[in-house]
Amino acid sequence: MKNISSDTLYYFNQGELVDAYEHFGAHLIKDDHGTIIGTRFTVYAPHAKAVHVVGEFNDFQGWMHQMSKIDAAGVWRIEMPYNYEWNAYKYEIETHDGRIVYKSDPYAFYSGLRPETTSKVYDLQGYHWQDQEYMKKRHQQSPYNAPVSIYEMHVGTWMQKPNHQQHTFAELVDLLIPYLLENHFTHVELMPIYEHPFDGSWGYQGTGYYSVTSRYGVPKDFMYFVDQCHQHNIKVILDWVPGHICKDAHGLYMFDGQPLYEYRDPQIRENEVWGTANFDLGRGEVRSFLISNALFFMKHYHIDGFRIDAVSNIIYYLGDSRRGENHGAIEFLRRLSRAVFAYFPEAILAAEDSTAYPKVTHPIEFGGLGFNYKWNMGWMNDTLKYFEKDPIYRKFHHHELIFSLHYAFSENYILPLSHDEVVHGKRALVDKMPGDYWQKFANYRALMGYFYTHPGKTLLFMGNEFAQMHEWKDDTELDWHLLQYPMHSSSHRFTRDLRGIVNQEPAFYEADHHPQGFQWIDQYNADQSMISFVRYNAYQKAHVVVILNLTPTAYHDYRIGVPKQGTYTEIINSDHEKYGGSNLYNGLPIQTDNIESHGFQQSMAITVAPLSLTIFKWSA
């Protein structure tokens, strides 16, 4: 039996093994002709007294297949001269205190469908990718100066079959991809899709990090899904949770009877808020497990990037800055970014971080964490707090609307309106809005306007694009029936048209992360709760003007300063009747006047609709 080399174990223990899944887990052994001639099982369990593999092949009788400890470091292995593909299995581990625990394989590529907790032997090889052209182009692209409009979705509840069963990834292809294209989304971000036992955890409490959940088909179904997305130029991002693990008995928790993947100290291990245990990210074997996992998804599933969940819980012990920085975990984040960008420099690596920790998206060599994006949680919190207020009080909270521009270029930001904002009694976006039925939708359109025109890339959770009225329900599909109602269908049309415009106009994406791409026209008009600003493309060769009126008062002949002489054409107005508005808009192109206003030598007189977004495009 071939041992794992000493070099491999050294790198594994040091946290520098980037292909740990090649050495651990269940692997089919093939001869030179590709014929399967056996199955090998390898598991890391340094505290175990004995390990057996149990499965369908031995009627789950552990005494039949005892594994050998092939290294003092605690690696156990067995090779069997049979093809056990698709067979369910677990590891039967005898602990040093005499207990027997049954564990799923941490490196399994596939798992039994819940409520089963077994792993399954699976051959990842054999899928024929057709996204070669996309992958070639991907290596030449950067997200910084390109449109990034992310659709966040929970796979099982986006759309279901008539009997409320979930679609497989393969079945979703013909439903989701046309929808993403029609609605001008450039990326789809999937909430965690590795194996997890409880649907209500939404995937955030995982047990099988290398196993695409069997809820939505087999792993090659997911390969087909990603492949088809890529062939239609849609990028796929995974929500990934390297901070904490599920505590179910078959998972990673106390894997060999003692803490192995988690901290030994219960005071920093037990995450009572979520009922989970925190990974010991300072431990080399855990770093190898997780960094290999990220690269595994990018190599074998062609994933375009990751959103890293709960980074504050990684930076600080239990997410509490008063406990101090977790330097081992911070070093893990830096090693993760080094590894990801070394192999996939075009990837997106976004931190969901609610702290003010500095330089999250700065290069490691300049003291940064090495991410290339960070969720702008400050913008999200301030903006939603502002929009929830009755317009009569908004003038007293104007700072909440504009404060984000004080730091908008300190990091590379993604503006999130995610699932977290429409659950747990927080209400749906449109339901957060004040006023009567019409005003709620007008406020919603204005919110969407600020969301998509503010500097930064954007992420919108499913259902928000058509103003779903109720909170997201994690057991049934979206309220698609709402699209038969005029205000929802018109809201859907507005968000679709708005995304199309911001994706087409370079002023909205080429200089997203540079101060020269943004200029205030009027940021201090608190009394009228109105703001206006300019977005420029690279080198300021073209620009658009954005006006937001956040009260129900309309204005005629409202004079606004503009950067250049010429013609300004209204390219979208959220108050147009086709979007459910009162139809107060600027129809014909407007010529500038040689009248000074807002510090500009040129200005124009416009109509400003109530509770509205208006965008003008300049031409000479």
Buried (B, 14 or more C-beta within 10 A) or exposed (E): EEEBEEEBBEBBBEBBBBBBBEBBBBBBBBEEEEEBEBBBBBBBBBBBBBBBBBBBBBEBEBEEBEBEBBBEBBBBBBBBEEBBBEBBBBBBBBBEEEEEBBBBBBBBBBBBEBEBBBBBBBBBEEBEBEBEEBEEEBEEEEBBBBBBBBBBBBBBBBBBEEEEEBBBBBBBBEEBBEBBEEBBBBBBBBBBBBBBBBBEBBBBBBBBBBBBBBBBBBBBBBBBBBBBBBBBEBBBBBBBBBBBBBBBBBBBBBBBBBBBBBBEEEEBBBBEEBEBBBBBBBBBBBBBBBBBBBBBBBBBBBBBBBBBBBBBBBBBBBBEEEEEEBEBBBBBBBBBBEBBBEEBEBBBBBBBBBBEBEBBBBEBEEEBBBBBBBBBBBBBBBBBEBBBBEBEEBBEBBEBBBBBBEEBBBBBBBBBBBBBBBBEEEBBBBBBBBBEEBBBBBBBBBBBBBBBBBBBBBBBBBBBBBBBBBBBEBEEBBBBEBEEEEBBBBBBBBBBBBBBBBBEBBBBBBBBBBEEBBBBBBBEBBEBBBBBBBBBBBEBEBBBBBBBBBBBBBBEEBBBBBBBEBBBBBBBBBBBEEBBBBEBBBEEEBEBBEEEBBEBBBBBBBBBBBBBBBBBBBEE
